[in-house]
Amino acid sequence: MPADVSALIALDSVAAHDPRRARQIADWQASADVDVAERAGRLAGYLVIHHHFFGEAFVEMLMVAREQRSQGVGAALQRHAIALQGQRRLFASTNTSNTGMQRLLAASGFIDSGIMRGLDEGDLELL
């Protein structure tokens, strides 16, 4: 199901207070980099993968609607991302404050690759 930009922005918990994210979502959608999940005919989450991380696939964004969290939507999107890559490597990152995504990555078999400092003040990025 292709989702329109306004639906993706409405779903995204950051876009409501960060116009840069809304522009980013529009760019992702325009370049056809967005895969979506739906539940009961409604948009439940989205996934963006790019190949600009040292030539490797990278989950740039995995967002689940607040009311759909902890119901398997993120796991389904993550399985989709893994399936798209087949045997090739797939990287992802998340903030230390995002324990839900950390659990999802660990459950999906991702391993720690490192830490990035300086992206979000006081909130390290785990690779």
Secondary structure, DSSP 8 states (H G I E B T S, - for coil): ----HHHHHHH-TTTTT-HHHHHHHHHHHHTT-EEEEEETTEEEEEEEEEEEETTEEEEEEEEE-GGGTTTTHHHHHHHHHHHHHTTS-EEE-EETT-HHHHHHHHHTT-----EEEEEETTEEEE-
